[in-house]
Amino acid sequence: MSSSDNNLILCIDKDSFHTNDTLRQLQFVSCAFQDKNTDNVISLDFVTHYPNLEYLVADDRDIEDISFITSLPNLKYCSLTHNNLQDFTPLNQCRFLEVVAIYSNPNDTPELSEEIIILTGEPDSVTLTE
């Protein structure tokens, strides 16, 4: 493990991820993953190994693409604050999604299903959008 710019960098073997149908919650805040063999940054695509995730927090990660999220149909809550997201439409594929937090992203008016509660703004001045 190392740290740079106040972000934790975890070196992992990306080939070590195996499908886990029982995992329901994952939280990644202010951390990045590097392949221990190549030092390349690993995207969050590996969460597709956890198809029954219901709760995902991926804050402060400089994420630009969330297409991987279409592989998480059971997602109920998703926090993607402080990233670099423009397109939130993959979240529409999560048929059980109830709440998404998107503070501090370039696009703060995503086009999502009317059933999804969208938290925008900053945490101390939350705006609910339904």
N, C-alpha and C positions, 0 to 999 in steps of 0.2 A: 504494500500500500504506500502511496505517496500522496502529497497534497500540493496543488499549485493553484494560485488565484482563489484561494479559499474553497476550492472544490476537491473533493476526495476522488482519487483515481484508483480504481480497483483493477488489478491485473488478474485475469481469469482465463481459463481454457474454454474457449467458446464451444469446443466439441464435447464438453462435459455436460451440457444441458440435455436432459432427457425429459420426455413428456411426463407430466405430473397432473393427473386429472383431479387430485384432491386439493391442490393449492388454490386458495380463494382470495388472498390478499398479498399485494406487493407494494412496497414503497421505496422509491429512489429519489432522494432529494439532494441536490448539490453534489452529485457524484457522476463520474464517467467510468465507463468500462473499457479496458484495453485488453486486447488479445495478448496473453502472456508470451506467445511465441513470436508475434510480429510487431507488437506495440501499436497496432492499428486500433483506433477507437471503434468499439462495437456499438452498433445501433440497438435500439430496443426490440428489434425483430425477434430476439430470443424469447420474448414473452408469449409467442405463439405456441410454445411448448406447454403452456398452462391454459388450456382452452376453457376452463371453468372459473377463471378469475372473475370476481365480482367487484373488487375494490383495487384500483390502480392509482398510485400517486407517482407521477414522474415530473417533479417540479425542478426548476433551475437546471435544465439539462441542455439548453440550446437546441431543442428538437425542432426540426423543420418539416418532418413528414411523419404522419401517424397512420399510414396505410396498413401497418401491421395490426391495427386495432380491429380490423374487420374479422380477424380470427378469434375475437373474444366476444362471442354473441351473448354471453351471460353477464357482461359487465353492467353493474348497477350504479357505481360511483367512479368518476374519473377526474383526477386533478392534473392539469397540464399548465400550471401557472409558471410565469417567468421563463417562457420558451420563445421560439421564433416561428410561431405557427400562423399560417394564412388560411389553410384549408382544414376545416373541421368536419367536412361531409362524411369521412369514414365512420364517425361516431353514429351516424344514422343506421348503420348496420347492426348496432348493439341493441337488440330489440327490448332489453330490460333496463336500459340506461335511464336513470331517474335524475341524476345531478351531474353536471360537469362544471368544474372550476377552471376558468381561463384567464385569471388575472395576468396583466402585463404580457400580452401577446399583441403582435401588430394588428390582428383582426379581432376586434372586440364585439363584433356583431355577426357571429356565425349563423349560417342557415341550417338550423337543426329542427328536428321534429318538435311540434308544439307541446308534446308531453314531457320534454326534457327541461328541467330547471337549469338555467345557465347563470353561473355566478361570474360577474365581470367587475371591472374597476380594480380597486386595491382592497386587501383584506380589512382595513379599518373603515372603508366606505363601500361596502358590498352593494351591488345592484343585482336584484333578482330579475331575470327575464324569463317569461313563460310563453 
